[in-house]
Amino acid sequence: MDFAVPEPIQATLNEIREFLDAHVLPVEALFRDHEMPPVEAAMREVRAKAKARGLWLPQLSKRHGGMGLSLLEHGLVSEVLGRSPLGNWALNCQAPDAGNMEILAEYGTREQRERFLDPLIAGDTRSCFAMTEPDKAGSNPVWLGTAARREGDELVLDGHKWFTSGADGAAFAIVMAVTEPEGPPHKRASMIIVPTDTPGYTLVRNISVMGDVGGGWASHAEVRFEGCRVPAANMLGFPGAGFLIAQARLGPGRIHHCMRWLGICERAFDMMCQRAATRELAPGKFLGEKQTIQNWIAESRVEIDSARLAVLHAAWRIDAVGQKAARVEVSGIKFHVAKVLRNVLERSIQTHGALGITDDTVLSFFYRHERGAQIYDGADEVHKTVVARELLERYGLNLRSRGTK
Ligand SMILES: Cc1cc2nc3c(=O)[nH]c(=O)nc-3n(C[C@H](O)[C@H](O)[C@H](O)COP(=O)(O)OP(=O)(O)OC[C@H]3O[C@@H](n4cnc5c(N)ncnc54)[C@H](O)[C@@H]3O)c2cc1C
């Protein structure tokens, strides 16, 4: 394995890093004030600058106006962008739009791409992805209450979703709904595009997350579909293809998430070291002289470095053997990196003392919003089950055939 980053991508990483420092980090102070309109106005300017420099859509191929990066290259870009909560938004690769763009580019018809994908690519609209429901365990994704029945040329949706990230202000939602109730579990649901101005679609509220309701892209909504009618042509792929489409981008999506989390770790680590090296406990006596702080710095560095190697290895395995055969590595990095993220944030906050829990630094935002890393993209416990199940199978214990999942 070669540890050197090839020169062209290193130059791009340097450019993105400089762009973040110069244009994105200054907007963070506004973001911490919890008022979205000024943030949105500032980010419109930042995004226009990024687009003009070609720092736009790292997740898409050149054919779709993107940067045309490999999985590994995109991972390295995600790491740099992770340093700021606004990094991905600046380059138009924020969740959930990035995933929706990939889905529409891959599975959308020409009409769907023209109407829904092109404005997303241009950065003129946003979208959301509505799958999780308050009344059904999201960890069992095939168990959905939301259904869409066919009536003539239309699909009629009824259901209740929540944690639909970025629904506030989104032009459309991609909704996972049961259309084939008699099919096998993984072939019951379809993805359906629902414009948010469709009668019967209601954004009930933005859900407060640890005291932060957020707004616009930085929010999570509860939404309802009540007799919500859309053209049948708004279905993505064939009826019952919902999980097939979702699974196709799970592995690569996980590499991007994990690398973004490592970018957050690096920022929190920098801040921890900076504080340890400059905070005086008494005149001339620095916090960094205390062994506990030294332990945290040493442990964090090694945890970040080893997690990073694991993620790069998983990306390499996906490229080499495909995401199905790389299941152990892909699930492994999900829970491992989420845990490292939590450890490093926790230590950095503690090193900052009271300052660490204020909104005067970015740490509190990361702590509030990235606690969810252990829950979204598959709860950690589910991924641990996947890893153990795959490994035990190599020793002759087949948990799948025993019905234990
Ligand atoms: C910040 C954030 C953003 C999100 N954005 C979106 C979005 O845009 N669109 C969307 O549709 N959803 C979104 N979600 C929802 C997310 O996908 C679900 O929260 C997740 O799938 C878990 O489902 P649940 O919350 O219903 O928890 P449950 O399924 O009820 O699980 C609760 C807990 O039970 C434990 N558990 C579950 N299964 C097992 C198991 N098999 N073995 C052992 N323990 C288990 C885990 O600890 C888990 O945390 C988001 C969530 C968060 C936190």
The ligand as a Gaussian input file, in Angstrom:
#p B3LYP/6-31G(d) Opt

LIG

0 1
 C      -28.462000      13.389000      13.054000
 C      -29.381000      12.412000      12.398000
 C      -29.777000      12.627000      11.075000
 C      -30.667000      11.738000      10.465000
 N      -31.092000      11.990000       9.185000
 C      -31.993000      11.176000       8.604000
 C      -32.530000      11.474000       7.307000
 O      -32.151000      12.471000       6.668000
 N      -33.491000      10.654000       6.809000
 C      -33.935000       9.564000       7.476000
 O      -34.794000       8.857000       6.961000
 N      -33.458000       9.253000       8.708000
 C      -32.511000      10.038000       9.281000
 N      -32.042000       9.763000      10.557000
 C      -32.602000       8.638000      11.297000
 C      -31.642000       7.463000      11.454000
 O      -31.480000       6.805000      10.233000
 C      -32.249000       6.538000      12.554000
 O      -32.226000       7.276000      13.761000
 C      -31.488000       5.232000      12.700000
 O      -31.697000       4.397000      11.590000
 C      -31.925000       4.463000      13.984000
 O      -33.296000       4.299000      14.013000
 P      -34.150000       4.722000      15.315000
 O      -33.780000       6.116000      15.674000
 O      -35.573000       4.445000      15.002000
 O      -33.637000       3.801000      16.498000
 P      -34.136000       2.319000      16.859000
 O      -34.173000       1.482000      15.630000
 O      -35.359000       2.440000      17.664000
 O      -32.941000       1.815000      17.761000
 C      -32.683000       2.392000      19.052000
 C      -31.391000       1.845000      19.596000
 O      -31.536000       0.448000      19.765000
 C      -30.304000      -0.196000      19.588000
 N      -30.473000      -1.248000      18.560000
 C      -31.213000      -1.178000      17.436000
 N      -31.121000      -2.320000      16.728000
 C      -30.315000      -3.147000      17.421000
 C      -29.801000      -4.452000      17.207000
 N      -30.121000      -5.152000      16.101000
 N      -28.968000      -4.974000      18.150000
 C      -28.635000      -4.272000      19.263000
 N      -29.073000      -3.027000      19.501000
 C      -29.896000      -2.466000      18.604000
 C      -29.294000       0.879000      19.123000
 O      -28.514000       1.293000      20.224000
 C      -30.195000       2.005000      18.667000
 O      -29.576000       3.270000      18.812000
 C      -31.140000      10.623000      11.183000
 C      -30.729000      10.413000      12.505000
 C      -29.865000      11.288000      13.117000
 C      -29.472000      11.049000      14.548000

